[in-house]
Amino acid sequence: MSFQAYLDNIEEKTGKTPREFIELAKERGFGEGTKAGPILDWLKTDFDLGRGHGMALVHVITKGPKISTKFVGDDGTHGDESETLWLDGKASKPA
């Protein structure tokens, strides 16, 4: 599953966009430099998200929307279209 697909699936499950999760995380004091454990615990407790989906959000919460170009353009299961993840929801994503 691509990084963007993880984020899109989280939105389907929770009704919240990645950007909304970033804002909620900021309200809890999570951001750059926060370890994954506390964020994963919060996401599991409040949203019933597992580790894989949680780690996708940990990345955008602590590092922002840029990802490694390693998988960009890769036709494999983890291939993403861009090195910049779309955080504002599937419905608003440009074609």
PyMOL commands that set and color helices and strands:
alter all, ss='L'
color gray80, all
select helices_A, chain A and resi 3-14+18-27+36-47+51-63+69-71+90-92
alter helices_A, ss='H'
color red, helices_A
deselect
rebuild
show_as cartoon
